[in-house]
Amino acid sequence: MRKYEVNIILNPNLDQSQLALEKEIIGKALEAFGARVEKVEEWGMRRLAYPIAKDTQGYFLWYQVEMPEDQVNNLARELRLRDNVRRVMVVKTQEPLLTKA
């Protein structure tokens, strides 16, 4: 199992109940693909570098997870199918370098 960072940009026009539903669905998808969530950060509304679907802002979520390598693409594909998900980026975190003392 490797560690990954999962960055998700959601539709900025969601109300609180829709946002809670999307976060719950994302959590279930992570669990379904064998991810163990270590840390979650909600960065909230942020301005985008370029418009996505004519929106200049997005709601950002960041997850630090540990999951099997063979499930990463399946997870990203599953999350991208959601209508309110604008972007998904899964990044493999670099393991710390060991140095000789």
C-alpha positions in Angstrom: 0.0 0.0 0.0 1.3 3.4 -0.9 0.4 6.9 0.2 -1.4 9.3 -2.1 -2.8 12.8 -2.1 -6.3 13.1 -3.7 -7.2 16.6 -4.7 -10.8 17.2 -5.7 -12.4 20.4 -7.1 -16.2 20.5 -6.7 -18.8 22.7 -8.3 -18.8 26.1 -6.5 -22.6 26.5 -6.7 -23.4 23.7 -4.3 -25.4 24.5 -1.1 -24.4 23.0 2.2 -26.6 19.9 1.9 -25.4 19.1 -1.6 -21.8 19.6 -0.4 -22.3 17.3 2.5 -23.7 14.6 0.2 -20.8 14.9 -2.2 -18.3 14.6 0.6 -20.1 11.5 1.9 -20.1 9.9 -1.6 -16.4 10.7 -2.0 -15.7 9.1 1.4 -17.7 6.0 0.4 -15.8 5.8 -2.9 -12.5 6.0 -1.1 -13.5 3.2 1.2 -14.9 1.1 -1.6 -11.5 1.2 -3.4 -9.6 0.2 -0.3 -8.3 3.6 0.7 -7.5 4.4 4.3 -8.0 8.1 4.9 -5.3 9.5 7.1 -6.0 13.2 6.8 -8.7 15.5 5.3 -8.6 19.2 4.7 -11.3 21.4 3.3 -9.7 24.3 1.6 -13.1 25.8 0.7 -13.8 28.2 -2.1 -10.7 29.1 -4.1 -10.2 31.1 -7.3 -9.2 28.9 -10.3 -6.3 29.7 -12.5 -8.6 29.2 -15.5 -12.3 28.7 -15.9 -13.7 25.1 -15.6 -17.2 24.7 -17.0 -17.5 28.5 -17.1 -16.8 28.7 -13.3 -13.9 30.8 -12.1 -14.1 29.4 -8.6 -14.2 25.9 -7.1 -14.6 24.1 -3.8 -11.4 22.3 -2.9 -11.0 19.1 -0.9 -7.7 17.4 -0.1 -7.3 13.9 1.2 -4.2 12.1 2.3 -4.8 8.3 1.8 -3.1 5.0 1.8 -4.4 2.6 -0.8 -3.4 -0.2 -3.2 -1.6 0.9 -6.3 -3.8 -1.0 -8.6 -7.0 0.9 -7.4 -5.8 4.4 -8.0 -7.0 4.8 -11.6 -10.3 3.1 -10.8 -10.9 5.6 -7.9 -10.1 8.6 -10.1 -12.4 7.3 -12.9 -15.2 6.7 -10.4 -14.9 10.2 -8.9 -14.8 11.9 -12.3 -18.2 10.4 -13.2 -19.9 12.6 -10.6 -21.6 15.7 -12.1 -20.5 18.0 -9.3 -16.8 17.0 -9.5 -14.9 19.4 -11.7 -11.4 18.0 -11.4 -9.7 15.0 -9.7 -5.9 14.7 -9.2 -4.3 11.7 -7.5 -0.6 12.2 -6.7 1.8 9.6 -5.3 3.6 11.1 -2.3 7.3 10.7 -2.2 8.7 8.6 0.5 11.4 10.2 2.7 14.9 9.8 1.6 17.1 7.7 3.9 20.6 9.1 4.6 23.6 7.5 6.1 24.6 9.1 9.4 
